[in-house]
Amino acid sequence: GNLGERITVTNLNDGKIEVVAHQEFSGRYLKYLTKKFLKKQQLRDWLRVVSTSKGVYELRFYNVVGENEEEDDE
C-alpha cells in the first residue's frame, strides 16, 4: 500500500496480527484505517475497534445479547 516499508504487518497465531510502525504512527490513524477497511469489507456493523491498553487494539463483536434479552421480557 501507500505506507511502504514504514509499516510491517505480521500474522500471529490465534487469529491475531501485529502492526509495527518504524516511524511515529498515531493510534487514532490506525483505528481510522481499520474502520475504513471494515466498512469496505461490509464488516463495520459486526466488529468494532477497542483499545485494551496503550498501543494495543482489538477487534471485538458488538454485544447483541443484551438487546435480545430486553425483547424477550415483553
Secondary structure, 3 states (H helix, E strand, C coil): CCCHHHEEEEECCCCCEEEEECCCCCHHHHHHHHHHHHHHCCCCCCEEEEEEECCEEEEEECCCHHHHHHHHHC
